[in-house]
């Protein structure tokens, strides 16, 4: 790929991120009419105390001065303090990012791997019982709302059967430390990871099936068969690698989307990550936390869209500028 192509994509992503940062400032300034009152609700503040706090928060300055200060603070990852915990928002996000990345990472890999496999089988055996069964199953899981699917799995496997924990990331009574905690955490992760995997499985299967069916009509595959190559070799060496192009780009995009879309799942399973923190902040409302989450989620989507664009340009020279 040329430096011009990469530079153009990076500059486009930075411009989008700058727009999000600016939008983030003005959006929450419209919603949050009196930050001092929200932060110290329930306290009987005197006018002197209110004026002093207003000055400390920089709210006595003009909108332009506040915006300049906001840009400087954001550049240094100073996203304010949470109303709920009175801790820096960035520290709260760092503490809760690990569980979300683990959950989303496992789910993204599993949904992509099994979705691609099902899509390949459905396309190669099109108009058979296998194709109809796989397509019907993946369409059903893809169309289900994530929170509804999660509640069904929770009710059946955790509440009714008792096979898995109801929620959380580990047993509070456990004394295990280090790697010894992994089996317990894996058991707690199973249901939320299964929910996200099933929710995104169908998209990969549908896209892979469609892409492979289109690839199978190419002349070079007809020629490969005419040369006497076995169907397995034609599929694995020629058809599938070329059909993977849109799926690879979809994987990069979906990782950013799943990262921001796990709010309902984490809330249902009490998974202590960014999604659950966003849900708790909505109940407050903890506006500094929501503002920080919005910025982080938006940055994740922009970053993985950039990765998808660069991957697509690397894998398919036709999309690069001449």
N, C-alpha and C positions, 0 to 999 in steps of 0.2 A: 504494500500500500504506500502511496505517496505521502509525503509530509503535508501536502496541500489538503488531501482528503482527511487525514487525521486531525490536522489543525482546524479545519472547518467544522468537523463534528464536535471537537472539544470546545471551540468558541461558542457554538450553538448551545451546548449543554450549560456552559457558564452563564450565557445570557438568560437562559431559562431559569437557572438557579437564582440569578440576581432578581429576576422578576418575582420569583416565589418569596424571596427575602423581603422585598418591598411590599408585596401583597400581604405577607404575614404581619408586617408592622401595622398597616392601615386597617386590616380586617379586625384585629383584636383591639385596636384603639376605638373602633366603632362599637364593638360588643361591650368592652370594659369601660363604662362611663366613670367609675370612681374606684380606682384600685385600692386606695387607702381604706375606704369603707369595706371593700371585700376582704382585704387582708386582715383587718382588725375588727371584723364584724363580731358583735357581742361585747365589745369593749366600749366603755363610756369615755370617749376621747374629748378633751377640751379643744377649743378652737386653736389654742397655741400649739398643742400636741399635733393636731391635724395639719396645721400650717408647716410645722417642722418636718413631719413625715412627707408631706407633699414636696417640700424642698429636697429632702434626701433622695426621693425617688426621681427627682428631676422633672416632676410634673408641673412645676411653676414656669418652666421654659416654654418657648414657642414650639410649635409642631416641627418646624424645620430643625431646630436645635435638638429636639428629642430624637428625630429621625437620624441625625448625624451620630448622636451618641449610641443609638441602637445599632447602627452599622458597625461602629467600632467595637461594641461589646460582642456582637455576633461573630465578628472576625476573630475574636479571641475566645470563642465558645462560652461566653458569658451570657447565658440565656435567662437570667433572672433567678428568683427563688420561688420554690413551690409554696402555695398558700397552705397546703395541708401539712407538710413536714417542716417547712421553713428551711429546707436544704437547697443548695444550688441545683437547678433543673438539670444541668449537664451531668452532675454527679449521679443524680437519680436515674438518668437515661443510661449512663455507663453501667450502673449496678444491675439494671434490668435487661440490658441488651443481650447478655449471655444466654439466658433461657430461651429468649425469642429466636436468636440465631440458631441455636441447637435444634429447636422444634421445627423452624422453617427450613433449615438446611436438610434435615432428615426427610421431611415431607416432600421437599422439592426434588430431591434425588430419587426417592421411591416413586413418586408420581411420574417423573420423566422416564425412568427405566421401564416400569411396567406399562405405562401408556404407549411408549414406542413399540414394545414387544406386542401388545395387543393390536396396535395399528398395523403392524407388519403382517400379523396372522390374518387380520380381517381383510386387508387388501389383497394378499396373495391367494386367499381362498374366497374371493368375492362371490356373492350370490350363493353361498352355501350356508348350512346351519351355523357353522362357526362364525361366519361374517355377521349374520343376523343376530346371533346371541351376543357377540362382543359389541356390536353397534348399539343394540338395545340397552345393554348394561351400562356402557359408557355414556350414552345419551341421558339415561336416567340419573346417574350420579352427577353428571355435569349440570343438569337442570335443577338439582336439589339445592335449596338454600343451605349454606354451611352450618348455620346455627341450628337448623331443624335436624340435619343429619347428625350433628354432634349430640343433641339432646336424645335422639333415638338410641345412639350407641351408648351413651351414658346410662340411660334408663335400663337398657337390656343387659349390658355386660358388667356394669358397676353396681347398679341398684338391685336388679332382679336376680342376676346370677352371682354377683359378688366376686367375679373373676379378677377385677381390676379396682384400684383405688378410685374413690369418687372424685378427688381433685387434689391439687397441690403438686409439688415437684418431688417431694420425698416425705417419708413417714416422720412426723414430728417427734415421735418417741424413739426413733432410731439413734443409736450411738455410733454408727459407722462413720468413718472418716476417709478422705482421699478416694482412691479407686474402689474401695469397698462400698461406696455409696452408689456406684453405677448401676448395679442390678435393680436397686430400689427405684432409682430415677428413671431407668428404662421402663419399668412397669408403670410408673406414673405417666410417662410420655406416650405409652402405646396408643391409648384411645384418642388423644388430641392429634397425634401424628397420623393415625389411621383416618381420622376425619378429614384433615387437610389433603392427605394423599388421594382419598376417594373423590374429594371435591375437584381436584385439578387433574385427576387421571384421565377423565373423558376428553378434556381439551387436547392433550397430547395424542391420544389415540385417534381422535377425529382428524386432526391436522396431519398426522403421520399417514393415516389411511388415504386421505385425499392426495397428499403429495406423492405417495408411492404409486397410486393408481395413475397419476399423470405421468410419472417417470416411466412406468411400464409400457407406455405407448411410444416411447422414443425409439428411433430407428436402430440405435446401437444395441438395444436389448433384443430386438428382433434378429439382428445379425448374430449376436452371441448365441441365441438359441439355434439359429441356422447352422452354426459351426458345430453343434452337437454338445455344447456345455450343459451340464446338469442344471436343473431348476434351482437347486440349493446354491450352487456356485453363482449363477446369474443373479439370484436374489441378494446373497450376502456380499459379493464382491463388486457388483455393478449397480444394482437397483437401490438397495438400502442406503449406501453412502451418499448417493446423489440426492435421495429423497429427504435426507436428514437436514438439509440446509434451512428450511423454514422452522424446523423443530428446534434447532440449536439457538436460533434467534429468539424463539418463543421462550426457551428455558431462561435466558438472561433477563428478558422482560418480566417473566412471571416471578422470578425471585424477588425483585423489588416490589411487585404488587402483593405477593403473599406476605412479605414482611409487614406491609401496612394493612393487610386484610385479615390478620389473625386476631383482631380485637374481639370479635364475637366468640371465637373458639377459646381464647385464653380466659375470657370472662366465664364461659360455661364450665370449663374444667379448672378454674382457679389457678391457672398457670402463671407464675409470678414474673411475667415479662412485660414488654412494652405495651402489648395489647391490653392486658389487665390494668396497667397503670393509666392508659388512656381512658378506659372505662371508668375507673375510679375518679379521674380528673373531671370527667363529664358530669359526675354526680355533684361536684362541688358547687359551682364549677371552679376548678383550679386553672384559671386562664393562663398563667405563665407556663404551667406544665403542658397544657393543650397547645400553646404556641410553639413550645420547644418540640413536642411530638410531631406537630404538623410540618415543621421545618425538616426534622430528621427523616420522616417518612417520604416527604417530597424529594429530598436530596437522594434517598435510596432509589426511588423510581427513576430519577433523572440519570443517576450513575449507571444503573443497570440497562437503561435504554441506550446510553452511550456505548456500553459494552456490546449490546446487541447490534448496534449499527456498525461498530468496528469489526465484529465477528462476521457479519453479513458481507461487509466489504472485502474481508480477507478470503472468505470462502467462495464468493461469487464476484469475479472481476467485472462483470457487466454493470454493477452498480457504482463502480468507481468512475470518477471524471476522467475523460480521455486526455 
